[in-house]
């Protein structure tokens, strides 16, 4: 039976979207004790754990305990959903090929933080989000699906972020379903979907 462990650091809106889409989330783990997503999980009867990175002297020590907690649930997939920690190569290798992340930009543009602010500063006309496999290089793993929105006149960081987030909720659930259905094929660093489902979404709504 498929199962997904979701890692979060914040409000948990992508976690909620996964739950609403019927994804079999078996545990939610956060590195932040007060993360809003923990309450979302609790309301749905999903086990929650907190592994605070600040309690450990090194990144590796934190990840050793984090991985032990993840492994207790023997997940088919580990889904990073607003998990604000850069992970080491050793951690990535442990879950190689079965760990996804959703990132708020059209990768490979704007890796890292402050993506919406940087997109506006760069004057791009389209912005969006990407779901990708996690690899040791930050935000650089094979891309499963992307969604784009137009950058509108008068956009603020908050307005643009809200439109992108709506698309994150759509494409992350879709990518996770494809993975659990064993429909994703990775070859030469590129991802295709058995059945030729669209791997790109464009939403022009304001």
Secondary structure, DSSP 8 states (H G I E B T S, - for coil): ---EEEEESS--HHHHHHHHTT--EEEEEESSTT-HHHHHHHHTT-EEEE--GGGSSSHHHHHHHHHHHHHTTT-SEEEESS------HHHHHHTTTSEEEEESSSTTSS-SS-HHHHHHHHT-SEEEEEEEE--SSTT-S-EEEEEEEE--TT--HHHHHHHHHHHHHHHHHHHHHHHHTT-EEEETTEEEETT----EEEE---
